[in-house]
Amino acid sequence: MNLNNLRLTVSAPSSKQYPESDLPEIALAGRSNVGKSSFINTLLNRKNFARTSANPGKTQLLNFYNIDETVHFVDVPGYGYARVSKGEREKWGKMIEEYLTTRENLRAVVSLVDIRHEPSEDDCMMYEFLKYYHIPVILVATKSDKVPRGKWNRQESIIRKALKFDSTDDFIIFSSTDKTGLDEAWRAIEKFI
């Protein structure tokens, strides 16, 4: 992909607004503040294509990004953010679940976790959910620049154990700061498009 033709197709609150398109879709999921927008921007070699925010919980709709008329990246709302009302979180949960379980264009989900921490209960639930529905998972452990390289293996094994990680899934250590894992992330995504 040459990454010259990038645009936001639609921000959709429900299936009625999903784009009518036969492009394959790669969804990106993770808790608020895990670095989803930074991951998208790094992949696409753009500074502010996907909006990064100091306030977690900014993405409240499903954002469909058209990448070179080849694939849609679908940014789903971050989960596990406390400052959003319980009702709002439930609404997001239903929206995300509807998309993940009914969208035929969906090829895989990039599930993002923070390499510095053991996966949260929400991270574990998301991974279990994707495995239950047989949705291919690319696990990306973000913010690797904030952990000394010598501790990466330890952090990776903590994450794998907490998630009961399926070794057939891709596991990528990633940093949007120094671009660690960028090529591996693209290789994993391109298998599905």
C-alpha positions in Angstrom: 0.0 0.0 0.0 1.3 3.5 -0.8 -0.8 5.2 2.0 -1.5 8.2 -0.2 -5.2 8.0 -0.2 -6.5 8.0 3.4 -9.9 9.3 4.6 -12.5 8.9 7.3 -15.4 7.2 5.5 -17.9 7.5 8.3 -18.3 7.6 12.1 -21.1 5.1 12.7 -23.2 4.7 15.9 -24.9 1.5 14.5 -25.1 -1.0 11.6 -27.5 1.4 9.7 -24.5 3.7 9.2 -21.8 1.2 8.3 -20.3 1.9 4.9 -21.8 -0.1 2.0 -18.6 -1.5 0.7 -16.9 -4.8 0.1 -13.6 -3.7 1.4 -12.1 -6.0 4.1 -12.1 -4.5 7.6 -9.5 -4.7 10.3 -10.9 -3.5 13.7 -8.8 -2.0 16.4 -9.8 -2.5 20.0 -8.3 -1.7 23.3 -8.9 0.1 26.6 -9.0 3.8 26.6 -5.5 5.3 26.6 -3.7 2.2 25.3 -2.4 4.1 22.3 -4.9 3.1 19.6 -4.8 6.4 17.7 -1.0 6.6 18.0 -0.8 3.0 16.6 -3.1 3.9 13.6 -1.1 7.1 13.0 2.2 5.2 13.1 1.0 2.5 10.7 -0.2 5.2 8.3 2.9 7.4 8.7 0.7 10.4 9.7 0.8 12.6 12.7 -2.8 13.4 13.4 -4.9 11.2 11.0 -6.6 9.4 13.9 -7.2 11.9 16.7 -5.1 11.3 19.8 -6.4 12.8 23.0 -5.3 13.7 26.5 -8.8 12.7 27.5 -9.3 8.9 27.3 -12.7 7.9 26.0 -12.8 10.3 23.1 -13.7 7.8 20.4 -17.5 7.2 20.9 -18.4 5.9 17.5 -17.1 3.3 15.1 -14.7 5.2 12.9 -14.2 3.7 9.5 -10.9 4.8 7.9 -10.5 4.0 4.2 -6.9 3.1 3.4 -6.0 3.4 -0.3 -9.4 1.9 -1.3 -7.9 -1.4 -0.1 -9.0 -1.9 3.5 -11.0 -0.1 6.2 -9.4 0.3 9.6 -12.3 0.4 12.1 -11.4 2.2 15.3 -13.8 1.1 18.0 -14.4 3.0 21.3 -11.9 2.3 24.0 -13.3 0.2 26.8 -12.8 0.4 30.6 -12.9 4.1 31.0 -14.2 5.2 34.4 -15.3 8.8 33.7 -18.0 7.7 31.3 -21.4 6.8 32.8 -22.3 3.1 33.2 -25.1 3.6 30.7 -22.8 5.1 28.2 -20.3 2.2 28.6 -23.1 -0.3 28.1 -24.2 1.5 25.0 -20.6 1.3 23.6 -20.4 -2.3 24.6 -23.6 -3.1 22.6 -22.3 -1.1 19.6 -19.0 -2.9 19.6 -20.6 -6.3 20.1 -23.0 -5.7 17.3 -20.2 -4.8 14.9 -17.8 -7.6 15.9 -20.5 -10.3 15.7 -22.5 -9.2 12.6 -20.1 -7.5 10.2 -19.2 -9.8 7.3 -16.4 -7.5 6.1 -14.5 -8.0 9.4 -11.3 -10.0 8.8 -9.4 -9.6 12.0 -9.1 -7.5 15.2 -6.0 -5.8 16.4 -6.3 -6.1 20.1 -4.1 -3.6 21.9 -2.7 -4.0 25.4 -0.2 -1.9 27.3 3.1 -3.8 27.7 3.8 -2.2 31.0 0.8 -3.7 32.8 -0.9 -7.1 33.2 -3.9 -7.2 31.0 -7.0 -5.8 32.7 -10.2 -7.8 33.2 -11.6 -5.9 30.2 -8.6 -6.9 28.1 -9.1 -10.5 29.1 -12.8 -10.4 28.3 -12.2 -8.8 24.9 -9.7 -11.5 24.0 -12.0 -14.3 25.2 -14.9 -12.7 23.3 -12.9 -12.7 20.0 -11.7 -16.3 20.5 -15.3 -17.4 21.3 -16.5 -15.9 18.0 -13.5 -17.3 16.1 -12.4 -13.8 15.1 -8.7 -13.7 14.2 -6.7 -11.7 16.7 -3.5 -9.7 16.2 -2.3 -8.8 19.7 -0.2 -5.6 19.9 1.6 -4.7 23.1 2.0 -1.0 22.9 4.4 1.5 24.6 7.4 -0.8 24.5 9.7 2.3 24.5 8.6 2.8 28.1 10.0 -0.6 29.2 13.7 -1.5 29.1 14.3 -4.0 26.2 15.7 -6.5 28.7 12.2 -6.8 30.4 10.2 -7.3 27.2 10.2 -11.1 27.5 9.0 -11.0 31.0 6.2 -8.6 30.2 5.2 -10.6 27.2 5.0 -13.8 29.2 2.8 -12.0 31.9 0.5 -10.9 29.1 0.4 -14.3 27.4 -0.4 -16.0 30.7 -3.1 -13.5 31.8 -4.9 -13.8 28.4 -4.4 -17.6 28.1 -2.9 -16.5 24.8 -3.4 -18.8 21.7 0.0 -19.2 20.1 -1.5 -19.3 16.6 -2.3 -15.6 17.0 0.3 -12.9 16.2 1.9 -11.2 19.2 3.7 -7.9 18.3 5.7 -5.7 20.6 5.1 -2.1 19.4 6.1 1.5 20.0 4.7 4.5 18.2 7.6 6.5 19.5 10.5 4.5 18.0 8.4 2.4 15.5 9.4 -0.9 17.1 7.1 -3.6 15.5 5.9 -1.4 12.6 6.9 -3.9 9.9 5.6 -6.9 11.9 2.3 -5.2 12.4 1.8 -4.5 8.7 2.8 -8.1 7.8 0.3 -9.5 10.3 -2.5 -7.2 9.0 -1.7 -7.8 5.3 -2.3 -11.6 5.8 -6.0 -10.7 6.3 -6.5 -8.2 3.4 
